[in-house]
Amino acid sequence: MKVIIVSGTPGTGKTRIAKLISKNSSYIYIDVNKLIKTNKIFDSYDKKRKCYIVDTKKLNKLLINFIKKPKFNLILDSHLSHFLPKKYVNLCIITKCNLKVLKSRLNKRKYNNLKIKENLESEIFNVCLSEALQNKHNVIVIDTSKGVKHINIKQLLIFVR
């Protein structure tokens, strides 16, 4: 069994990339946000940012147990997935996006100004990429500024296999 994680700043195209890979391969798509909510892997809810505060240690424990059970290839979609230890992950895909495009996407999601600012700063400073590299993941970066239609899925699947 193989595991791919797709991480990146919210709005950069993680879900589209993960679902595209799943659709064109043997990987089963897993929405980590649903697992977080279903299993209540959060400490509290931040009303200002309208999001859950997730305990990454508890999340890792849940994901590791989840990874150990199935005999299927998995693709995990979450901006927190890069916190998984390297030994459980075959490939880490980090999605990146042009700041103007990202701001537009976050506005469409009706994120408040504080949340937009923080996510743009996260993208500027490559937070997810830096953390994935610190965790020594095998990383490829995909720019989704133009959407996913321009991405050569056959070429991407070479990395996935």
Buried (B, 14 or more C-beta within 10 A) or exposed (E): EBBBBBBBBBBBBBBBBBBBBBEEBEBEBBBBBEBBEEEEBBEEEEEEBEBBEBBEEBBBEBBEEBBEEEEEBBBBBBBBBBBBEEEBBBBBBBBBBBEEBBBEBBEEEEBEEEBBEBBBEBBEEBBBBEBBBEBEBEBEBBBBBEEBEEBEBEEBBEEBE
